[in-house]
């Protein structure tokens, strides 16, 4: 009932395996890993087997890259497992079936892990090609795959657990990423720290890792089963009815008061009066009702988790090691990458899903009002949340620290963060105009943003290690697409940065120019979609 004859697992596997996107993802994943190994393969016709440092770098890069890719893909398969039932209005029928909650959770978890298992299995032949280079023992390959399987299974369980707490897939997805990414980075640090201790690393991988991952996974599985057994969503077609007074009484930890400052900056109270003259009804509806229609649980978790992670990063990077201030800005940018698309990726797709887009297009509201109303509402929430993480930077500029001599650089940090907020919101809204479901729009937004923001950084690092200097200099030009490159290429002069790496301020100015052109192109494209295509075809 739990695995062999689990109807939930059978249904999920049949549905997922028959979709063409699974084969496309598999082909793209294997092709990417193959190209990675091919590009980094040593150019010498004869290899010195006694010196295998290049082979070690190649295999470590292969495993760490695959581990991070698996960690990022795990929520995309598992975060919508239960919320998808609620969105399709089949949640109550599933709960009314004779299937036990434990079997439902295991079926959803196994179905989420199957595509990831396919990707890992298909990457084995590429790993076998690297073994003849020397420097890597087969036991280390087994240990790496064992640790990756245990970690990815835990990450999928974390996403499934988040899926049981929310009604929308987007909310479960962003909370899953906020929980998983720090865990993934801790795993990378532990693996790299134990690199020189071969036997100790094998002992940790085969003993500590499965115990820790298994214990946390079992706890989350039991809590998910408990929530399914006594679900608060039943009786409302999988839609959670939110009462603000009840939420205030039952909220644990942070509570958002929508009538007070600064909460009303991103969660204004519902309107109790008539709409003023010349006001934008789309913006008013989105910012006051639509974004927070399912409560503020996701928002409260995002604030608490982000601040909890930010405290040690802020203390170390801004005040203890001031030459690492750019790394704290990188954390803020990463936070906006995760949170920014959530509030804009469903702006138009939600109208399609509720079948209200035709009604909206027949109103007297102009396409431009629809566009900027939906854009500003989502941008307002994401930018205010991001600004909560920037106040320590402002405080550092005011305090008598060494940042006083770097005020132009600090202003550049703020400018990059502001432009990134606009870029993530514009990208998500543009994807929302192209796709028909909010989950597809959100995943497409994440994919575009990751390629634009993190792709140039990863390519530059890869080129510095494995490619020639000419190729590396050419690849660095594409850093104008990434706010991370812009931040790390701003000069920061402090007393303990005498041996700092050289910077290229031109990357910063190039990023500003690219961001203006990119966002302008997205804006013109959305205006055309709102004004021309939908008016004719919808």
Kinemage of the C-alpha trace (Angstrom):
@kinemage 1
@onewidth
@group {chain A} dominant
@subgroup {mainchain}
@vectorlist {calphas} color= white
{ca unk a 1} P 0.000 0.000 0.000
{ca unk a 2} L 2.896 2.352 0.726
{ca unk a 3} L 5.084 1.644 -2.322
{ca unk a 4} L 4.213 -1.407 -4.420
{ca unk a 5} L 0.461 -0.790 -4.648
{ca unk a 6} L 0.322 2.905 -3.850
{ca unk a 7} L -2.289 4.522 -6.146
{ca unk a 8} L -0.949 8.017 -5.472
{ca unk a 9} L 2.538 6.990 -6.570
{ca unk a 10} L 1.224 5.154 -9.630
{ca unk a 11} L -0.896 8.092 -10.723
{ca unk a 12} L 1.937 10.610 -10.234
{ca unk a 13} L 4.445 8.460 -12.116
{ca unk a 14} L 2.114 7.842 -15.052
{ca unk a 15} L 1.298 11.546 -15.292
{ca unk a 16} L 4.873 12.795 -14.959
{ca unk a 17} L 6.602 10.184 -17.098
{ca unk a 18} L 4.256 10.758 -20.020
{ca unk a 19} L 5.002 14.481 -20.156
{ca unk a 20} L 7.568 15.569 -22.773
{ca unk a 21} L 9.159 18.046 -20.363
{ca unk a 22} L 10.723 15.143 -18.436
{ca unk a 23} L 12.634 13.977 -21.520
{ca unk a 24} L 13.602 17.552 -22.406
{ca unk a 25} L 14.903 18.146 -18.880
{ca unk a 26} L 16.868 14.894 -18.928
{ca unk a 27} L 18.458 15.674 -22.299
{ca unk a 28} L 19.326 19.242 -21.292
{ca unk a 29} L 20.778 18.110 -17.938
{ca unk a 30} L 23.019 15.394 -19.402
{ca unk a 31} L 24.086 17.658 -22.264
{ca unk a 32} L 25.038 20.416 -19.807
{ca unk a 33} L 27.100 18.090 -17.623
{ca unk a 34} L 28.733 16.544 -20.682
{ca unk a 35} L 29.647 19.959 -22.065
{ca unk a 36} L 31.031 20.928 -18.650
{ca unk a 37} L 33.374 17.935 -18.564
{ca unk a 38} L 34.336 18.355 -22.217
{ca unk a 39} L 35.260 22.010 -21.745
{ca unk a 40} L 37.335 21.275 -18.629
{ca unk a 41} L 39.044 18.147 -19.998
{ca unk a 42} L 42.855 18.466 -19.907
{ca unk a 43} L 44.308 19.496 -23.262
{ca unk a 44} L 47.568 17.520 -22.840
{ca unk a 45} L 47.935 14.436 -25.008
{ca unk a 46} L 49.855 12.696 -22.235
{ca unk a 47} L 48.715 12.934 -18.649
{ca unk a 48} L 51.023 12.784 -15.656
{ca unk a 49} L 49.229 10.315 -13.398
{ca unk a 50} L 51.442 11.327 -10.473
{ca unk a 51} L 50.080 14.872 -10.626
{ca unk a 52} L 46.303 14.665 -10.627
{ca unk a 53} L 45.286 18.046 -9.210
{ca unk a 54} L 43.450 19.013 -12.412
{ca unk a 55} L 41.492 15.768 -12.316
{ca unk a 56} L 40.535 16.379 -8.681
{ca unk a 57} L 39.338 19.886 -9.530
{ca unk a 58} L 37.286 18.546 -12.433
{ca unk a 59} L 35.605 15.797 -10.402
{ca unk a 60} L 34.949 18.103 -7.440
{ca unk a 61} L 33.446 20.691 -9.757
{ca unk a 62} L 31.291 18.011 -11.352
{ca unk a 63} L 29.945 16.732 -8.027
{ca unk a 64} L 29.423 20.132 -6.413
{ca unk a 65} L 27.715 21.478 -9.521
{ca unk a 66} L 25.433 18.468 -9.704
{ca unk a 67} L 24.693 18.693 -5.980
{ca unk a 68} L 23.677 22.363 -6.221
{ca unk a 69} L 21.564 21.684 -9.324
{ca unk a 70} L 19.785 18.808 -7.568
{ca unk a 71} L 19.203 20.997 -4.505
{ca unk a 72} L 17.637 23.725 -6.641
{ca unk a 73} L 15.455 21.293 -8.611
{ca unk a 74} L 14.145 19.323 -5.610
{ca unk a 75} L 11.610 22.014 -4.550
{ca unk a 76} L 10.332 22.377 -8.111
{ca unk a 77} L 9.187 18.728 -8.056
{ca unk a 78} L 7.996 18.472 -4.434
{ca unk a 79} L 6.743 21.921 -3.366
{ca unk a 80} L 3.598 21.593 -5.475
{ca unk a 81} L 2.765 18.008 -4.540
{ca unk a 82} L 0.042 18.883 -2.017
{ca unk a 83} L -0.665 22.495 -2.978
{ca unk a 84} L -1.301 21.265 -6.510
{ca unk a 85} L -4.183 19.146 -5.202
{ca unk a 86} L -5.617 22.221 -3.489
{ca unk a 87} L -5.255 24.365 -6.597
{ca unk a 88} L -6.902 21.668 -8.766
{ca unk a 89} L -9.708 21.324 -6.168
{ca unk a 90} L -9.023 17.605 -5.773
{ca unk a 91} L -7.666 17.817 -2.228
{ca unk a 92} L -10.925 16.887 -0.516
{ca unk a 93} L -11.439 13.858 -2.759
{ca unk a 94} L -7.925 12.654 -1.943
{ca unk a 95} L -8.533 13.038 1.790
{ca unk a 96} L -11.881 11.234 1.498
{ca unk a 97} L -10.241 8.184 -0.124
{ca unk a 98} L -9.293 5.113 1.972
{ca unk a 99} L -5.592 5.790 1.384
{ca unk a 100} L -3.717 6.405 4.604
{ca unk a 101} L -2.016 9.793 5.091
{ca unk a 102} L 1.350 8.064 5.419
{ca unk a 103} L 0.871 6.337 2.065
{ca unk a 104} L -0.123 9.651 0.451
{ca unk a 105} L 2.999 11.392 1.728
{ca unk a 106} L 5.316 8.541 0.744
{ca unk a 107} L 3.693 8.330 -2.689
{ca unk a 108} L 4.129 12.064 -3.273
{ca unk a 109} L 7.707 11.945 -1.991
{ca unk a 110} L 8.693 8.955 -4.127
{ca unk a 111} L 7.088 10.495 -7.208
{ca unk a 112} L 9.020 13.727 -6.607
{ca unk a 113} L 12.309 11.856 -6.206
{ca unk a 114} L 11.948 9.687 -9.320
{ca unk a 115} L 12.821 12.424 -11.858
{ca unk a 116} L 15.797 13.467 -9.727
{ca unk a 117} L 16.929 9.841 -9.484
{ca unk a 118} L 16.804 9.587 -13.283
{ca unk a 119} L 19.053 12.619 -13.609
{ca unk a 120} L 21.590 11.276 -11.114
{ca unk a 121} L 21.673 7.812 -12.713
{ca unk a 122} L 22.156 9.254 -16.194
{ca unk a 123} L 25.121 11.300 -14.955
{ca unk a 124} L 27.040 8.165 -13.896
{ca unk a 125} L 28.594 7.487 -17.353
{ca unk a 126} L 30.039 11.016 -17.362
{ca unk a 127} L 31.594 10.382 -13.944
{ca unk a 128} L 33.122 7.135 -15.212
{ca unk a 129} L 34.871 9.119 -17.953
{ca unk a 130} L 36.617 11.208 -15.301
{ca unk a 131} L 37.937 8.293 -13.223
{ca unk a 132} L 40.778 7.324 -15.666
{ca unk a 133} L 42.291 10.781 -15.110
{ca unk a 134} L 43.336 9.624 -11.653
{ca unk a 135} L 43.274 11.391 -8.307
{ca unk a 136} L 39.809 10.124 -7.346
{ca unk a 137} L 39.115 6.784 -5.692
{ca unk a 138} L 35.925 4.894 -6.642
{ca unk a 139} L 34.943 4.905 -2.958
{ca unk a 140} L 34.879 8.700 -3.072
{ca unk a 141} L 32.466 8.554 -6.021
{ca unk a 142} L 30.193 6.185 -4.080
{ca unk a 143} L 30.379 8.454 -1.023
{ca unk a 144} L 29.562 11.559 -3.088
{ca unk a 145} L 26.494 9.936 -4.644
{ca unk a 146} L 25.408 8.534 -1.283
{ca unk a 147} L 25.595 11.974 0.365
{ca unk a 148} L 23.823 13.571 -2.588
{ca unk a 149} L 20.973 11.045 -2.510
{ca unk a 150} L 20.471 11.482 1.249
{ca unk a 151} L 20.562 15.281 0.995
{ca unk a 152} L 18.215 15.495 -1.990
{ca unk a 153} L 15.734 13.142 -0.284
{ca unk a 154} L 15.765 15.425 2.761
{ca unk a 155} L 15.302 18.524 0.602
{ca unk a 156} L 12.334 16.908 -1.160
{ca unk a 157} L 10.803 16.077 2.226
{ca unk a 158} L 11.313 19.677 3.392
{ca unk a 159} L 9.515 20.911 0.260
{ca unk a 160} L 6.691 18.427 0.770
{ca unk a 161} L 6.363 19.552 4.382
{ca unk a 162} L 6.128 23.185 3.242
{ca unk a 163} L 3.552 22.141 0.651
{ca unk a 164} L 1.263 20.876 3.426
{ca unk a 165} L 1.244 24.277 5.148
{ca unk a 166} L 0.278 26.458 2.202
{ca unk a 167} L -2.493 26.751 -0.342
{ca unk a 168} L -0.445 28.131 -3.219
{ca unk a 169} L 2.532 26.453 -4.836
{ca unk a 170} L 4.415 29.746 -5.098
{ca unk a 171} L 4.314 30.239 -1.325
{ca unk a 172} L 5.497 26.680 -0.647
{ca unk a 173} L 8.234 27.050 -3.248
{ca unk a 174} L 9.801 30.234 -1.882
{ca unk a 175} L 9.766 29.003 1.729
{ca unk a 176} L 11.314 25.720 0.573
{ca unk a 177} L 14.141 27.573 -1.148
{ca unk a 178} L 14.777 29.734 1.923
{ca unk a 179} L 15.127 26.589 4.046
{ca unk a 180} L 17.033 24.430 1.554
{ca unk a 181} L 19.672 26.825 0.225
{ca unk a 182} L 21.362 27.365 3.631
{ca unk a 183} L 21.340 23.606 4.221
{ca unk a 184} L 22.862 23.012 0.783
{ca unk a 185} L 25.617 25.548 1.433
{ca unk a 186} L 26.385 23.892 4.780
{ca unk a 187} L 26.689 20.557 2.963
{ca unk a 188} L 29.148 22.069 0.456
{ca unk a 189} L 31.252 23.578 3.253
{ca unk a 190} L 31.407 20.285 5.157
{ca unk a 191} L 32.386 18.355 2.014
{ca unk a 192} L 35.127 20.858 1.167
{ca unk a 193} L 36.404 21.037 4.765
{ca unk a 194} L 36.848 17.261 4.948
{ca unk a 195} L 38.517 17.059 1.528
{ca unk a 196} L 41.991 16.414 2.933
{ca unk a 197} L 40.698 13.830 5.445
{ca unk a 198} L 39.824 10.970 3.088
{ca unk a 199} L 38.862 8.262 5.578
{ca unk a 200} L 37.212 10.724 7.950
{ca unk a 201} L 35.079 12.095 5.124
{ca unk a 202} L 33.977 8.604 4.128
{ca unk a 203} L 33.111 7.834 7.760
{ca unk a 204} L 31.042 11.020 8.095
{ca unk a 205} L 29.235 10.410 4.804
{ca unk a 206} L 28.272 6.807 5.570
{ca unk a 207} L 27.337 7.327 9.249
{ca unk a 208} L 26.479 10.904 10.226
{ca unk a 209} L 24.816 12.062 6.996
{ca unk a 210} L 22.189 9.275 6.755
{ca unk a 211} L 21.388 9.515 10.477
{ca unk a 212} L 20.886 13.291 10.380
{ca unk a 213} L 18.967 13.340 7.094
{ca unk a 214} L 16.869 10.316 8.077
{ca unk a 215} L 15.972 11.691 11.514
{ca unk a 216} L 14.912 15.101 10.194
{ca unk a 217} L 13.044 13.469 7.303
{ca unk a 218} L 11.076 11.160 9.622
{ca unk a 219} L 10.084 14.079 11.853
{ca unk a 220} L 8.874 16.095 8.872
{ca unk a 221} L 7.062 13.042 7.443
{ca unk a 222} L 5.211 12.480 10.730
{ca unk a 223} L 4.205 16.158 10.953
{ca unk a 224} L 3.001 16.160 7.332
{ca unk a 225} L 0.901 13.048 8.008
{ca unk a 226} L -0.558 14.735 11.076
{ca unk a 227} L -1.573 17.790 9.054
{ca unk a 228} L -3.239 15.626 6.407
{ca unk a 229} L -5.121 13.721 9.089
{ca unk a 230} L -6.458 16.921 10.672
{ca unk a 231} L -6.309 19.347 7.795
{ca unk a 232} L -7.477 22.920 8.261
{ca unk a 233} L -8.229 23.191 4.532
{ca unk a 234} L -11.058 20.657 4.400
{ca unk a 235} L -14.552 21.993 3.903
{ca unk a 236} L -13.487 24.864 1.635
{ca unk a 237} L -12.419 23.055 -1.549
{ca unk a 238} L -8.824 23.294 -0.477
{ca unk a 239} L -9.003 27.070 -0.028
{ca unk a 240} L -8.035 28.408 3.351
{ca unk a 241} L -10.535 30.933 4.704
{ca unk a 242} L -8.522 33.629 6.485
{ca unk a 243} L -9.913 35.662 9.344
{ca unk a 244} L -7.491 38.366 10.473
{ca unk a 245} L -8.586 38.294 14.113
{ca unk a 246} L -8.233 34.520 14.316
{ca unk a 247} L -4.858 34.708 12.593
{ca unk a 248} L -3.711 37.300 15.125
{ca unk a 249} L -4.689 35.040 18.023
{ca unk a 250} L -3.124 31.878 16.612
{ca unk a 251} L 0.004 33.356 15.010
{ca unk a 252} L 3.264 32.058 16.454
{ca unk a 253} L 6.247 34.403 16.503
{ca unk a 254} L 6.061 37.416 14.224
{ca unk a 255} L 2.614 38.889 13.620
{ca unk a 256} L 1.831 41.414 10.909
{ca unk a 257} L -0.468 44.263 11.880
{ca unk a 258} L -1.705 45.731 8.612
{ca unk a 259} L -2.896 48.953 10.297
{ca unk a 260} L 0.477 49.928 11.767
{ca unk a 261} L 3.865 51.100 10.487
{ca unk a 262} L 5.999 49.582 8.952
{ca unk a 263} L 3.688 46.614 8.237
{ca unk a 264} L 1.340 48.714 6.168
{ca unk a 265} L 4.176 49.480 3.745
{ca unk a 266} L 3.933 45.996 2.254
{ca unk a 267} L 0.595 44.753 3.664
{ca unk a 268} L -1.870 47.672 3.712
{ca unk a 269} L -5.266 47.074 5.340
{ca unk a 270} L -8.302 46.196 3.293
{ca unk a 271} L -10.242 49.154 2.013
{ca unk a 272} L -13.405 50.072 3.929
{ca unk a 273} L -14.218 53.227 1.964
{ca unk a 274} L -14.971 54.031 -1.645
{ca unk a 275} L -12.118 54.121 -4.132
{ca unk a 276} L -10.851 57.698 -4.678
{ca unk a 277} L -11.267 59.429 -7.984
{ca unk a 278} L -8.603 58.585 -10.610
{ca unk a 279} L -7.240 55.733 -8.483
{ca unk a 280} L -6.041 52.555 -10.167
{ca unk a 281} L -8.481 49.764 -9.238
{ca unk a 282} L -6.056 47.046 -10.359
{ca unk a 283} L -3.312 48.254 -8.036
{ca unk a 284} L -5.730 48.695 -5.150
{ca unk a 285} L -7.151 45.195 -5.584
{ca unk a 286} L -3.743 43.531 -5.902
{ca unk a 287} L -1.979 45.231 -3.015
{ca unk a 288} L -4.884 45.148 -0.549
{ca unk a 289} L -6.602 41.859 -1.262
{ca unk a 290} L -5.111 39.625 -3.934
{ca unk a 291} L -1.519 39.174 -2.707
{ca unk a 292} L -2.532 38.485 0.901
{ca unk a 293} L -5.840 36.725 0.257
{ca unk a 294} L -4.492 33.470 1.728
{ca unk a 295} L -3.131 35.074 4.903
{ca unk a 296} L 0.319 36.228 5.876
{ca unk a 297} L 1.908 32.918 6.922
{ca unk a 298} L 4.307 32.847 3.980
{ca unk a 299} L 5.227 36.496 4.498
{ca unk a 300} L 5.909 35.978 8.214
{ca unk a 301} L 8.088 32.946 7.537
{ca unk a 302} L 10.040 34.758 4.835
{ca unk a 303} L 10.790 37.679 7.160
{ca unk a 304} L 11.776 35.505 10.118
{ca unk a 305} L 13.958 33.067 8.145
{ca unk a 306} L 15.709 35.807 6.166
{ca unk a 307} L 16.458 37.876 9.274
{ca unk a 308} L 17.676 34.823 11.182
{ca unk a 309} L 20.162 34.012 8.421
{ca unk a 310} L 21.091 37.676 7.916
{ca unk a 311} L 22.185 38.312 11.506
{ca unk a 312} L 25.423 36.252 11.469
{ca unk a 313} L 26.187 37.217 7.858
{ca unk a 314} L 25.677 40.902 8.670
{ca unk a 315} L 27.800 40.780 11.839
{ca unk a 316} L 30.713 39.057 10.114
{ca unk a 317} L 30.714 40.745 6.702
{ca unk a 318} L 29.768 44.318 7.657
{ca unk a 319} L 31.369 44.808 11.048
{ca unk a 320} L 33.984 42.103 11.742
{ca unk a 321} L 35.493 41.718 8.250
{ca unk a 322} L 34.582 44.972 6.514
{ca unk a 323} L 36.387 44.004 3.325
{ca unk a 324} L 33.662 41.352 2.828
{ca unk a 325} L 30.798 43.852 2.695
{ca unk a 326} L 30.037 42.839 -0.904
{ca unk a 327} L 29.192 39.332 0.311
{ca unk a 328} L 26.382 40.680 2.492
{ca unk a 329} L 25.017 42.579 -0.507
{ca unk a 330} L 25.214 39.292 -2.429
{ca unk a 331} L 23.032 37.707 0.277
{ca unk a 332} L 20.481 40.511 -0.130
{ca unk a 333} L 20.482 40.002 -3.904
{ca unk a 334} L 19.989 36.260 -3.460
{ca unk a 335} L 17.055 36.944 -1.138
{ca unk a 336} L 15.441 39.206 -3.724
{ca unk a 337} L 16.018 36.571 -6.422
{ca unk a 338} L 13.946 34.129 -4.385
{ca unk a 339} L 11.237 36.467 -3.090
{ca unk a 340} L 10.847 39.027 -5.875
{ca unk a 341} L 9.234 36.770 -8.513
{ca unk a 342} L 6.707 35.290 -6.058
{ca unk a 343} L 4.572 38.426 -5.872
{ca unk a 344} L 4.546 39.097 -9.631
{ca unk a 345} L 4.684 35.697 -11.358
{ca unk a 346} L 0.988 35.049 -10.690
{ca unk a 347} L -0.332 38.505 -11.540
{ca unk a 348} L -1.753 37.585 -14.959
{ca unk a 349} L -1.815 33.785 -14.701
{ca unk a 350} L -4.101 34.027 -11.676
{ca unk a 351} L -6.610 35.861 -13.880
{ca unk a 352} L -6.358 33.022 -16.406
{ca unk a 353} L -6.738 30.350 -13.739
{ca unk a 354} L -9.844 32.025 -12.310
{ca unk a 355} L -11.124 32.629 -15.859
{ca unk a 356} L -11.499 36.350 -15.199
{ca unk a 357} L -9.040 37.618 -17.813
{ca unk a 358} L -11.765 38.031 -20.462
{ca unk a 359} L -13.873 40.054 -18.036
{ca unk a 360} L -10.895 42.222 -17.110
{ca unk a 361} L -10.113 42.972 -20.751
{ca unk a 362} L -13.682 44.091 -21.457
{ca unk a 363} L -13.640 46.747 -18.713
{ca unk a 364} L -12.852 50.426 -19.202
{ca unk a 365} L -9.489 49.980 -17.494
{ca unk a 366} L -6.703 50.723 -19.953
{ca unk a 367} L -3.931 48.167 -20.637
{ca unk a 368} L -1.397 50.595 -19.190
{ca unk a 369} L -3.339 50.765 -15.895
{ca unk a 370} L -3.479 46.975 -15.742
{ca unk a 371} L 0.225 46.724 -16.401
{ca unk a 372} L 1.580 49.228 -13.930
{ca unk a 373} L -1.009 48.296 -11.294
{ca unk a 374} L 0.111 44.663 -11.261
{ca unk a 375} L 3.791 45.595 -11.565
{ca unk a 376} L 3.910 48.184 -8.781
{ca unk a 377} L 1.870 46.043 -6.378
{ca unk a 378} L 4.270 43.115 -6.588
{ca unk a 379} L 7.334 45.374 -6.714
{ca unk a 380} L 6.189 47.225 -3.609
{ca unk a 381} L 6.048 44.084 -1.478
{ca unk a 382} L 9.342 42.591 -2.688
{ca unk a 383} L 11.254 45.891 -2.455
{ca unk a 384} L 10.058 46.611 1.099
{ca unk a 385} L 11.018 43.098 2.213
{ca unk a 386} L 14.435 43.515 0.593
{ca unk a 387} L 14.905 46.933 2.200
{ca unk a 388} L 14.544 45.308 5.625
{ca unk a 389} L 17.897 43.623 4.940
{ca unk a 390} L 19.544 46.853 3.754
{ca unk a 391} L 19.109 48.896 6.928
{ca unk a 392} L 22.318 47.413 8.467
{ca unk a 393} L 24.218 48.748 5.431
{ca unk a 394} L 22.738 52.209 6.008
{ca unk a 395} L 23.638 51.957 9.688
{ca unk a 396} L 27.202 50.986 8.769
{ca unk a 397} L 27.471 54.099 6.591
{ca unk a 398} L 26.328 56.328 9.473
{ca unk a 399} L 28.572 54.787 12.135
{ca unk a 400} L 32.218 55.962 12.330
{ca unk a 401} L 33.570 52.975 10.450
{ca unk a 402} L 35.846 52.752 7.448
{ca unk a 403} L 32.833 52.914 5.134
{ca unk a 404} L 32.952 56.711 5.381
{ca unk a 405} L 35.687 56.698 2.777
{ca unk a 406} L 33.670 54.391 0.518
{ca unk a 407} L 30.353 56.244 0.325
{ca unk a 408} L 30.228 56.134 -3.521
{ca unk a 409} L 30.675 52.360 -3.369
{ca unk a 410} L 27.953 52.046 -0.718
{ca unk a 411} L 25.639 54.151 -2.906
{ca unk a 412} L 26.459 51.788 -5.773
{ca unk a 413} L 25.400 48.854 -3.587
{ca unk a 414} L 22.018 50.470 -2.933
{ca unk a 415} L 21.589 51.285 -6.633
{ca unk a 416} L 22.331 47.695 -7.680
{ca unk a 417} L 19.827 46.336 -5.137
{ca unk a 418} L 17.112 48.737 -6.345
{ca unk a 419} L 17.680 47.817 -9.990
{ca unk a 420} L 17.644 44.113 -9.098
{ca unk a 421} L 14.259 44.519 -7.392
{ca unk a 422} L 12.840 46.075 -10.557
{ca unk a 423} L 14.442 43.441 -12.802
{ca unk a 424} L 13.102 40.449 -10.860
{ca unk a 425} L 9.590 41.926 -10.747
{ca unk a 426} L 9.613 42.799 -14.458
{ca unk a 427} L 10.896 39.345 -15.419
{ca unk a 428} L 8.233 37.599 -13.343
{ca unk a 429} L 5.423 39.772 -14.723
{ca unk a 430} L 6.607 39.161 -18.289
{ca unk a 431} L 6.647 35.392 -17.701
{ca unk a 432} L 3.169 35.704 -16.200
{ca unk a 433} L 1.930 37.149 -19.492
{ca unk a 434} L 3.360 34.222 -21.475
{ca unk a 435} L 2.305 31.182 -19.413
{ca unk a 436} L -1.090 29.906 -18.372
{ca unk a 437} L -0.349 28.611 -14.864
{ca unk a 438} L 1.290 30.404 -11.955
{ca unk a 439} L 3.616 27.491 -11.190
{ca unk a 440} L 4.985 27.443 -14.756
{ca unk a 441} L 5.381 31.210 -14.731
{ca unk a 442} L 7.260 31.142 -11.422
{ca unk a 443} L 9.645 28.376 -12.511
{ca unk a 444} L 10.330 30.144 -15.806
{ca unk a 445} L 11.051 33.362 -13.892
{ca unk a 446} L 13.496 31.571 -11.617
{ca unk a 447} L 15.206 29.960 -14.615
{ca unk a 448} L 15.675 33.248 -16.471
{ca unk a 449} L 16.880 35.071 -13.360
{ca unk a 450} L 19.345 32.336 -12.387
{ca unk a 451} L 20.819 32.262 -15.908
{ca unk a 452} L 21.142 36.054 -16.041
{ca unk a 453} L 22.389 36.659 -12.493
{ca unk a 454} L 24.397 33.552 -11.591
{ca unk a 455} L 25.340 32.201 -15.025
{ca unk a 456} L 28.085 34.787 -15.751
{ca unk a 457} L 29.609 34.294 -12.288
{ca unk a 458} L 29.714 30.505 -12.658
{ca unk a 459} L 31.095 30.719 -16.208
{ca unk a 460} L 33.804 33.154 -15.108
{ca unk a 461} L 34.847 30.901 -12.219
{ca unk a 462} L 34.931 27.882 -14.521
{ca unk a 463} L 37.013 29.751 -17.098
{ca unk a 464} L 39.532 30.940 -14.500
{ca unk a 465} L 40.164 27.360 -13.357
{ca unk a 466} L 40.089 25.341 -16.572
{ca unk a 467} L 40.335 27.656 -19.601
{ca unk a 468} L 42.935 30.040 -20.996
{ca unk a 469} L 43.242 33.663 -19.959
{ca unk a 470} L 41.941 34.958 -23.318
{ca unk a 471} L 38.742 32.946 -23.011
{ca unk a 472} L 38.408 33.989 -19.381
{ca unk a 473} L 38.643 37.690 -20.278
{ca unk a 474} L 35.986 37.231 -22.967
{ca unk a 475} L 33.612 35.502 -20.562
{ca unk a 476} L 34.048 38.247 -17.964
{ca unk a 477} L 32.350 40.642 -20.377
{ca unk a 478} L 29.044 38.850 -19.782
{ca unk a 479} L 29.271 39.935 -16.142
{ca unk a 480} L 27.275 43.022 -17.150
{ca unk a 481} L 24.167 40.812 -16.940
{ca unk a 482} L 24.757 39.959 -13.273
{ca unk a 483} L 24.222 42.257 -10.275
{ca unk a 484} L 26.619 40.008 -8.344
{ca unk a 485} L 29.416 40.836 -10.776
{ca unk a 486} L 28.538 44.523 -10.509
{ca unk a 487} L 28.726 44.410 -6.703
{ca unk a 488} L 32.004 42.498 -6.533
{ca unk a 489} L 33.595 44.849 -9.084
{ca unk a 490} L 32.962 47.994 -7.057
{ca unk a 491} L 36.103 49.252 -5.267
{ca unk a 492} L 36.089 48.916 -1.469
{ca unk a 493} L 39.130 50.287 0.341
{ca unk a 494} L 39.575 49.279 3.987
{ca unk a 495} L 42.640 48.682 6.130
{ca unk a 496} L 42.598 44.874 5.841
{ca unk a 497} L 42.100 44.706 2.057
{ca unk a 498} L 45.638 45.440 0.882
{ca unk a 499} L 45.777 42.179 -1.063
{ca unk a 500} L 42.305 42.506 -2.527
{ca unk a 501} L 41.703 41.269 -6.059
{ca unk a 502} L 41.578 43.900 -8.831
{ca unk a 503} L 38.161 45.230 -9.755
{ca unk a 504} L 36.648 46.455 -12.990
{ca unk a 505} L 34.253 49.359 -12.404
{ca unk a 506} L 33.223 49.112 -16.069
{ca unk a 507} L 31.251 45.974 -15.151
{ca unk a 508} L 29.133 48.102 -12.799
{ca unk a 509} L 28.339 50.698 -15.472
{ca unk a 510} L 27.752 47.938 -18.001
{ca unk a 511} L 25.242 46.318 -15.643
{ca unk a 512} L 23.355 49.606 -15.282
{ca unk a 513} L 23.127 49.970 -19.048
{ca unk a 514} L 22.113 46.359 -19.583
{ca unk a 515} L 19.431 46.572 -16.878
{ca unk a 516} L 17.882 49.651 -18.480
{ca unk a 517} L 17.775 48.037 -21.929
{ca unk a 518} L 16.537 44.683 -20.581
{ca unk a 519} L 13.713 46.158 -18.503
{ca unk a 520} L 12.694 48.528 -21.278
{ca unk a 521} L 12.454 45.594 -23.707
{ca unk a 522} L 10.298 43.643 -21.243
{ca unk a 523} L 8.073 46.684 -20.690
{ca unk a 524} L 7.513 47.217 -24.413
{ca unk a 525} L 6.787 43.509 -24.867
{ca unk a 526} L 4.193 43.516 -22.089
{ca unk a 527} L 2.542 46.662 -23.445
{ca unk a 528} L 2.179 44.936 -26.803
{ca unk a 529} L 0.733 41.813 -25.168
{ca unk a 530} L -1.755 43.790 -23.097
{ca unk a 531} L -2.754 46.137 -25.905
{ca unk a 532} L -2.655 44.069 -29.088
{ca unk a 533} L -2.609 40.282 -28.747
{ca unk a 534} L -5.116 39.841 -25.937
{ca unk a 535} L -7.533 42.449 -27.235
{ca unk a 536} L -7.764 40.451 -30.459
{ca unk a 537} L -7.336 36.795 -29.492
{ca unk a 538} L -8.803 36.445 -26.011
